[in-house]
Amino acid sequence: MPIDVAQALAAEPRSAGIAWDHKDVQLYHLGLGAGIPATDPDELRYTLESRLHVLPSFATVAGAGSPGVIGGLSMPGIDVDLAHVLHGGQSVALHRPIPVAGEAVATARIAAVYDKGKAAVLVVRTDVADDQGPLWTNDAQIFVRGEGGFGGDRGPSVRPEPPTGPPDRTVERAIRADQALLYRLSGDWNPLHADPEFAKLAGFDRPILHGLCTYGMTLKAVVDTVLGGDVGRVRSYATRFAGVVYPGETLRIRMWQGDGTVRVTVGAADRDDAPVLTDTVVEHGKHG
């Protein structure tokens, strides 16, 4: 069978050196729509090197995501058709704030394989550390259609209860028509996000926005509106990808504040709030 669970879980982790500097951070932030208005002091924290901080979701693209998900999908025991692969969810746990520039080692492994019946779910875990110790841990949940039904563990079945009551904050974020073209320069070159013909082959009438771009835009909205613009307060951030977004649309981001958490839902405002991100939680401290 295409996925040999025992072999995948037993495979040696793959490590690679990664490096980034302020230009990578600024490009990532611009790909999320930062810098509007261009002279806003709050936006300059994302765009001006002398004031720069790093949004924690940058962890998903640092070093162009190497070795990360693609490395995980080429592990021993994993032989799947990339056309059947979907990014189902993403989480990042911060061990300390991400520096504006750095060199580190990223180590990726298959942390779990779940049997969802019609699909298999791979959890690709990437731990990143520099010479001062751990920096962050990324978990990517990858759905592989048609590879379930092998009698394995179904995995966690408990999902967070949906937020109740009116949200504490609601913001809208417009997606520029060229935003996917800019975001892909941070390392995700999938033509699904740029080539209309490829998008049609994949079943979409036009290119779609990267899920991880929506992921980053949402965290920026939470940081800017609930966490006082302090990226250092973010401890972890997890979501489930529930639907696609098209460049030119508008995200409607609703936030419910709890004790050390912000629960979030994201919908496409142009399509009757069609779900985009669900099961979304930002855990935070009181200060960075």
C-alpha positions as CSV (number, residue, x, y, z in Angstrom):
1,M,0.0,0.0,0.0
2,P,1.2,3.5,-0.6
3,I,1.5,4.3,3.1
4,D,3.5,1.9,5.2
5,V,2.5,3.2,8.7
6,A,5.1,1.3,10.7
7,Q,7.9,2.3,8.3
8,A,6.8,6.0,8.2
9,L,6.7,6.3,12.0
10,A,10.0,4.5,12.4
11,A,11.9,6.6,9.7
12,E,14.8,8.7,10.8
13,P,13.9,12.4,11.0
14,R,15.3,14.6,8.3
15,S,17.2,17.7,9.2
16,A,18.3,20.7,7.2
17,G,19.8,24.0,8.0
18,I,17.6,27.0,7.4
19,A,18.4,30.7,7.5
20,W,16.4,33.9,7.2
21,D,16.9,37.7,7.5
22,H,14.9,40.8,7.7
23,K,14.1,40.7,4.0
24,D,12.4,37.3,4.3
25,V,10.4,38.6,7.2
26,Q,9.3,41.8,5.5
27,L,8.4,39.9,2.3
28,Y,6.3,37.4,4.3
29,H,4.5,40.3,6.1
30,L,3.8,42.0,2.8
31,G,2.4,38.8,1.5
32,L,-0.1,38.9,4.3
33,G,-1.3,42.4,3.4
34,A,0.8,44.3,5.9
35,G,1.8,47.9,5.2
36,I,-1.7,49.4,4.6
37,P,-1.6,52.3,5.4
38,A,2.1,52.4,4.5
39,T,3.0,55.0,7.1
40,D,0.9,53.7,9.9
41,P,3.2,53.2,12.9
42,D,1.5,49.9,13.7
43,E,2.2,48.6,10.2
44,L,5.8,49.8,10.2
45,R,6.5,47.1,12.8
46,Y,5.9,44.7,9.9
47,T,7.6,46.5,7.1
48,L,10.5,48.7,8.4
49,E,13.7,47.0,9.3
50,S,14.5,49.4,12.1
51,R,11.3,48.6,13.9
52,L,10.7,45.1,12.7
53,H,9.1,42.3,14.8
54,V,8.3,38.8,13.5
55,L,4.7,37.5,13.3
56,P,4.9,33.9,14.8
57,S,3.2,32.3,11.8
58,F,6.5,33.2,9.9
59,A,7.5,29.8,11.3
60,T,5.6,28.1,8.5
61,V,7.8,29.7,5.8
62,A,11.2,30.3,7.4
63,G,13.8,28.7,5.2
64,A,11.1,28.4,2.6
65,G,9.5,25.8,4.8
66,S,12.4,23.3,4.5
67,P,12.4,20.4,5.1
68,G,8.8,20.6,6.4
69,V,5.8,19.1,4.6
70,I,7.4,18.2,1.4
71,G,10.2,16.5,3.2
72,G,7.7,14.6,5.3
73,L,5.8,13.4,2.2
74,S,9.0,11.9,0.8
75,M,9.8,10.0,4.0
76,P,10.3,6.2,3.8
77,G,6.9,4.5,3.8
78,I,5.1,7.4,2.2
79,D,4.3,7.1,-1.5
80,V,1.3,9.2,-2.3
81,D,-0.1,11.1,-5.3
82,L,0.4,14.8,-4.6
83,A,-2.9,15.5,-6.5
84,H,-4.7,13.7,-3.6
85,V,-3.0,15.7,-0.9
86,L,-4.8,18.4,1.1
87,H,-3.5,20.6,3.9
88,G,-6.0,20.0,6.6
89,G,-4.7,21.9,9.6
90,Q,-1.7,23.7,11.0
91,S,-0.3,24.5,14.4
92,V,2.8,26.3,15.7
93,A,4.1,26.3,19.2
94,L,6.6,29.0,20.1
95,H,9.4,28.3,22.5
96,R,10.6,31.9,22.4
97,P,10.1,34.9,20.1
98,I,11.4,34.4,16.5
99,P,14.4,36.7,15.8
100,V,14.4,39.0,12.8
101,A,17.4,37.1,11.4
102,G,18.7,33.7,12.3
103,E,20.2,30.4,11.4
104,A,18.7,27.1,12.7
105,V,18.3,23.4,12.1
106,A,14.8,22.2,11.1
107,T,14.1,18.5,11.8
108,A,11.0,16.9,10.3
109,R,9.4,13.6,11.0
110,I,6.1,11.8,10.6
111,A,4.6,12.1,14.2
112,A,1.4,10.2,13.5
113,V,-0.7,8.5,10.8
114,Y,-4.4,8.3,11.3
115,D,-7.0,6.3,9.4
116,K,-10.1,8.4,8.6
117,G,-11.7,5.8,6.4
118,K,-11.7,7.6,3.0
119,A,-8.5,9.3,3.8
120,A,-5.3,9.0,5.7
121,V,-4.0,11.9,7.8
122,L,-0.3,12.4,8.2
123,V,1.0,14.7,11.0
124,V,4.3,16.1,9.8
125,R,6.1,17.6,12.8
126,T,9.0,20.0,12.3
127,D,11.1,21.1,15.3
128,V,13.4,24.1,14.8
129,A,16.3,25.0,17.1
130,D,19.3,27.3,16.9
131,D,22.5,27.4,19.0
132,Q,20.5,28.8,21.9
133,G,17.9,26.0,22.0
134,P,14.4,25.3,20.6
135,L,12.7,28.0,18.7
136,W,9.4,26.5,17.5
137,T,7.5,23.4,16.6
138,N,5.2,23.1,13.5
139,D,2.6,20.4,13.1
140,A,1.0,20.1,9.6
141,Q,-2.0,17.8,9.3
142,I,-2.0,16.4,5.7
143,F,-5.1,14.6,4.3
144,V,-4.3,12.0,1.7
145,R,-7.5,11.2,-0.1
146,G,-8.1,7.5,-0.9
147,E,-5.5,6.2,1.4
148,G,-7.6,5.4,4.5
149,G,-9.3,2.2,5.4
150,F,-6.2,0.4,6.6
151,G,-7.6,-0.3,10.0
152,G,-5.4,2.1,11.9
153,D,-6.0,4.6,14.7
154,R,-8.6,7.2,13.8
155,G,-6.8,9.8,15.9
156,P,-8.2,12.5,18.1
157,S,-12.0,12.8,17.6
158,V,-12.6,15.6,20.1
159,R,-12.9,19.0,18.5
160,P,-13.2,22.3,20.4
161,E,-16.7,23.4,21.1
162,P,-17.7,26.2,18.7
163,P,-17.6,29.7,20.4
164,T,-20.9,30.8,21.7
165,G,-22.5,34.2,22.1
166,P,-21.5,37.3,20.1
167,P,-17.8,37.8,19.3
168,D,-15.8,40.3,21.3
169,R,-14.2,41.6,18.1
170,T,-15.0,41.3,14.4
171,V,-12.7,42.7,11.7
172,E,-12.6,42.4,8.0
173,R,-9.5,42.1,5.9
174,A,-9.5,42.6,2.2
175,I,-7.4,40.3,0.1
176,R,-5.6,42.0,-2.8
177,A,-6.0,40.6,-6.3
178,D,-2.3,40.0,-6.5
179,Q,-1.8,38.7,-2.9
180,A,-1.3,35.1,-3.8
181,L,1.4,36.1,-6.3
182,L,3.2,38.0,-3.6
183,Y,2.8,35.4,-0.9
184,R,4.1,32.5,-3.1
185,L,7.5,34.3,-3.2
186,S,8.0,33.2,0.5
187,G,8.4,29.6,-0.8
188,D,5.1,28.0,-1.8
189,W,5.4,27.8,-5.6
190,N,2.3,25.6,-6.2
191,P,0.8,26.8,-9.5
192,L,-2.6,26.3,-8.0
193,H,-2.2,29.8,-6.6
194,A,-1.1,31.5,-9.8
195,D,-1.9,29.6,-13.0
196,P,-5.6,29.7,-14.1
197,E,-5.2,26.6,-16.3
198,F,-3.7,24.6,-13.5
199,A,-6.4,25.8,-11.1
200,K,-9.1,24.6,-13.5
201,L,-7.4,21.1,-13.7
202,A,-7.6,21.1,-9.9
203,G,-11.4,21.8,-10.0
204,F,-11.3,25.6,-9.3
205,D,-12.5,28.3,-11.7
206,R,-9.5,30.5,-10.8
207,P,-6.4,30.4,-8.6
208,I,-7.0,30.2,-4.9
209,L,-5.2,31.9,-2.0
210,H,-2.8,29.8,0.0
211,G,-4.3,28.4,3.2
212,L,-1.2,29.5,5.1
213,C,-1.7,33.0,3.8
214,T,-5.1,33.1,5.4
215,Y,-3.5,31.6,8.5
216,G,-1.0,34.4,8.7
217,M,-3.5,37.1,8.0
218,T,-5.7,35.8,10.8
219,L,-3.0,35.8,13.4
220,K,-2.0,39.3,12.4
221,A,-5.6,40.4,12.9
222,V,-5.6,38.8,16.4
223,V,-2.2,40.3,17.4
224,D,-3.2,43.8,16.1
225,T,-6.7,43.9,17.7
226,V,-6.6,41.8,20.8
227,L,-2.9,41.4,21.8
228,G,-2.0,45.1,21.6
229,G,0.3,44.5,18.6
230,D,2.7,42.4,20.8
231,V,3.8,39.4,18.8
232,G,5.8,38.1,21.8
233,R,2.6,37.3,23.6
234,V,1.7,34.5,21.2
235,R,2.5,31.0,22.7
236,S,0.7,28.8,20.2
237,Y,-1.7,29.0,17.2
238,A,-3.7,26.2,15.7
239,T,-6.4,26.0,13.0
240,R,-8.3,23.7,10.7
241,F,-8.6,24.6,7.0
242,A,-12.3,24.4,6.2
243,G,-12.7,26.1,2.8
244,V,-11.0,28.1,0.1
245,V,-10.5,31.8,-0.4
246,Y,-10.0,33.6,-3.7
247,P,-7.8,36.7,-4.2
248,G,-10.0,39.8,-4.3
249,E,-12.4,38.5,-1.5
250,T,-12.7,39.8,2.0
251,L,-12.1,37.7,5.2
252,R,-14.4,38.2,8.1
253,I,-12.6,37.4,11.3
254,R,-14.5,36.9,14.6
255,M,-12.7,36.7,17.9
256,W,-13.8,35.5,21.3
257,Q,-11.5,36.4,24.2
258,G,-10.9,33.9,27.0
259,D,-8.4,33.4,29.8
260,G,-5.1,33.2,27.9
261,T,-6.9,32.3,24.7
262,V,-8.5,33.8,21.7
263,R,-11.0,31.6,19.8
264,V,-11.4,32.6,16.2
265,T,-13.6,31.8,13.2
266,V,-12.9,33.1,9.7
267,G,-15.4,33.2,6.8
268,A,-15.5,34.5,3.3
269,A,-17.6,37.7,3.7
270,D,-18.3,37.7,-0.1
271,R,-19.9,34.3,0.1
272,D,-22.3,34.5,3.0
273,D,-19.5,33.8,5.5
274,A,-18.6,30.4,4.0
275,P,-16.2,28.8,6.5
276,V,-12.5,29.3,5.8
277,L,-10.8,28.5,9.2
278,T,-12.4,26.7,12.1
279,D,-11.2,25.2,15.4
280,T,-8.9,28.2,15.6
281,V,-7.2,29.0,18.9
282,V,-4.5,31.5,19.8
283,E,-2.9,30.9,23.2
284,H,-1.1,33.8,24.6
285,G,0.7,35.3,27.7
286,K,0.2,38.6,29.3
287,H,3.3,40.2,27.7
288,G,6.1,39.2,25.3
